[in-house]
Amino acid sequence: MLKMNDTYQQTSWTGIALKAVVMLLAVLTLTACVAQYRNHGYTPNDADLAQIVVGKDTKDTVRNAIGVPQSEGLLADSAWYYVRSQFKHLGAYAPKEVDRQVLAISFDTSGRVSNVERYGLEDGQVVTLSRRVTVSNVQGTTFLKQLFGNLGQVSAEQLLQ
């Protein structure tokens, strides 16, 4: 009778351990499918932007009020750009950008604020980039073949010049 009880207890613990492992795997599988959101960058909020006065503030006062920009304009430092993006990560899928805010602060030639604009992801456009590659005409020829191939290509007129 003692052996039957020990066997029953061993089977009982094995069943409980197996159920625990199955439950743990189920929880891990379900949590892997939960969407995770990650924020990148910084844009000032409307309360901070209220401190900036168009036509009065300069780059230094803007820097003190809302911080350093993430990027600057390419032409004569004409604008500052603050960019914030939110990406959704879902399991093994590639991250997808679900929100983007771009704050553009433009400056006139004297360095004073001329315009403050906010853009969202819906205001963007897809820009098609083209790649131009120079095709090499020396495919299939070795260095020595190129070097010795030019020996007979020189005319007498070219040598006299």
Secondary structure, DSSP 8 states (H G I E B T S, - for coil): -HHHHHHHHHHHHHHHHHHHHHHHHHHHHHHHTS-EEEEEE----HHHHTT--TTT-BHHHHHHHH---SEE-SSTT-EEEEEEEEEEE-TTS--EEEEEEEEEEEE-TTSBEEEEEEEEGGG-------------S-TT--HHHHHHHTGGG--HHHHH-
